[in-house]
Amino acid sequence: AHPSGEPAAPFRPETSSAKTLMDVGTRRIFSEDHDLFRESARRFFQEEVVPHHSEWEKAGQVSRELWEKAGEQGLLGYYYTTIIHYDNTTVLQYYYTIDLLSAAVVWEEQMYCNCTGPGFALHSDIVMPYISNYGNAEQVERFIPPMAAGKCISAIAMTEPGAGSDLQGVRTHAKRDGSDWILNGNKVFITNGWMCDLVVVVTVTDREAKTAAHGISLFLVEDGMKGFQKGRKLDKIGLKAQDTAELFFEDVRLPASALLGELNKGFYYLMNELPQERLLIADMAIASCEFMFEETRNYVMQRKAFGKTIAHLQTVQHKLAEMKTEICVGRAFLDSCLQLHGEKRLDSSTASMAKCWASDLQNKVATQCVQMHGGWGYMMEYPIASEAFVDSRVQPIYGGTNEIMKELIARTIVSTK
């Protein structure tokens, strides 16, 4: 059974007073049920991911077997669907519940093992909500169960060669042909793009709309559809085990049932869901900071110079103190955001603050931790270099660049109209 999300007991210590920043049983937003789930998730990542991650980095993707194991473990998809039947008739009434904090446990534990290959978070907590929140009964019943089982891997295709953070610049388009749609265009930098069985495609459906935002729709495109081609797996400086691909759509014929939600409401749906994506990035960033801090703390307590461990040097002690303080400040803010989002009270501006602050901090901490490792911090055999440092660089870029995040935040501060 998944954690119920009941309020945690007030005596739980926060990370600032815990033995390590990754201790189980800390943070008042969590319950004992979440602790049990965290222990289970931690075992899964240590046993099923860590031993194979180097191999997957060379392959540029994780195995399909891992996805199915994650599904069996209950790590994919916290969206439950109930379709009620009366007298063999399906009543179009279904319910969705999410335990956001359980999802956060999975995000954090993946970062604590320093393995960024599995694209679980995007699949479960970015793509799946679009289907749960905007799909019809048939779409939900068809796609959600295999997605939760890890048998249907998903992706979302927003970014194009000429449209990144500016979603209103999308050029991929779908044109009516009878009751069908004909899809043309291409996407780039698509996480899970190479392995995906299903992709949510952001598409222009009304070029005459009063604004570009009023003419965007979402479509469900399945692997194997004629005209849908996957390009090469992109060669990145980091996230080596996470498959990232180009996608091409050439006269892909889509049935009317492939439309997700209402026609021309796609931009509205994107704006509704992007705060969760940015919160996810932020929480994973802070979790990465916590991992890097503990990895570096252990290193400086063992590394000797001038007859003592370098942990005895005041410069090292002060840097550790500064890092821990900043990480704990970030964690307190992120936990507040998680709590707000669980109560459906997290606004877009605050989510943007979290994403911007946390991803910038992640890069700052990564640089400082490499420096404290000295020359060894530049060697790929050390986890601080091989994953933590190189993988952190993309965090201020995807999910909306941090420059765009500042624009969104500024709009709530001053009006330029």
Sequence and secondary structure as in RCSB ss.txt:
>XXXX:A:sequence
AHPSGEPAAPFRPETSSAKTLMDVGTRRIFSEDHDLFRESARRFFQEEVVPHHSEWEKAGQVSRELWEKAGEQGL
LGYYYTTIIHYDNTTVLQYYYTIDLLSAAVVWEEQMYCNCTGPGFALHSDIVMPYISNYGNAEQVERFIPPMAAG
KCISAIAMTEPGAGSDLQGVRTHAKRDGSDWILNGNKVFITNGWMCDLVVVVTVTDREAKTAAHGISLFLVEDGM
KGFQKGRKLDKIGLKAQDTAELFFEDVRLPASALLGELNKGFYYLMNELPQERLLIADMAIASCEFMFEETRNYV
MQRKAFGKTIAHLQTVQHKLAEMKTEICVGRAFLDSCLQLHGEKRLDSSTASMAKCWASDLQNKVATQCVQMHGG
WGYMMEYPIASEAFVDSRVQPIYGGTNEIMKELIARTIVSTK
>XXXX:A:secstr
         TT   GGGSSSTT TT  TT  HHHHHHHHHHHHHIIIIIGGGHHHHHHHTS  HHHHHHHHHHT 
S     EEEEETTEEEEEEE    HHHHHHHHHHHHHTT     HHHIIIIIHHHHHHH  HHHHHHHHHHHHTT
SS EEEE  BTTBSS GGG   EEEEETTEEEEEEEEEEEETTTT SEEEEEEE  TTSSSGGGGEEEEEEETT 
TTEEEEEE   SS TTS EEEEEEEEEEE GGGEESSTT HHHHHHHHHHHHHHHHHHHHHHHHHHHHHHHHHHH
TT EETTEEGGGSHHHHHHHHHHHHHHHHHHHHHHHHHHHHHTT   HHHHHHHHHHHHHHHHHHHHHHHHHTGG
GGGSTTSHIIIIIIHHHTTTTTTTS HHHHHHHHHHTT    
